[in-house]
Amino acid sequence: RLTNSSMILYGNHDVIQTGQLRGLQSVTYNGIKFFGLDSARADGKYDLNTTQVQAVISEMNRSDFNYDIIILTHVPLFHNAAELGESYDDAEYNKWPDKKKIEDFLTVLNDYNDGNMNNKFNTSYDFSSKTGHVIGCFCGHIHNHVQCYYHKLYMESFDTNGAKEYRKPATPDNSGLYKPITMDEDNLNHYIT
């Protein structure tokens, strides 16, 4: 049972209103390391904080680090898809000014899964002796439930408050929640613009 540990990730509106980031957060529970990273900036753009990513890589590279990993962000690390609705359309996705940073971070996570050596974010790492794996990357933001594999990594977004336009009438199959979308990487790539 996880007690006395919590992670609160600021969403994009929180960061815009306060001008503050939460900073890298991490919790270890039952052999799983949870990393919570900021994914928004005060100017309304989305970003992975390079210093936070470097700290994650450094921790993953420690000789005694062999945990399974869960990555938590507010904004999704997967590309937009037409079926995700207007809350994550092209204009929204284009708020990521440096999409290569996402791709590089996903490379780091895959390198951890595959036991590779590499250098990303000006940080060298050697995961060849690691026995853990990345369970997935989880987020909110888009006000819809999406499950997909993107760059060989499991991704899932969870329903968040405030998206009445995406609510579905209560029916036995969705209990009034948002309609889930399940896509594989090939289908998701079809929608990338």
Secondary structure, 3 states (H helix, E strand, C coil): CCCCCCCCCCCHHHHHHHCCCCCCEEEEECCEEEEECCCECCCCCECCCHHHHHHHHHHHHCCCCCCEEEEECCCCCCCCCHHHCHHHCHHHHCCCCCHHHHHHHHHHHHHHHHCCEEEECCEEEECCCCCCCEEEEEECCCCCCEEEEECCEEEEECCCCCCHHHCCCCCCCCCCCCCCEEECHHHHHHCCC
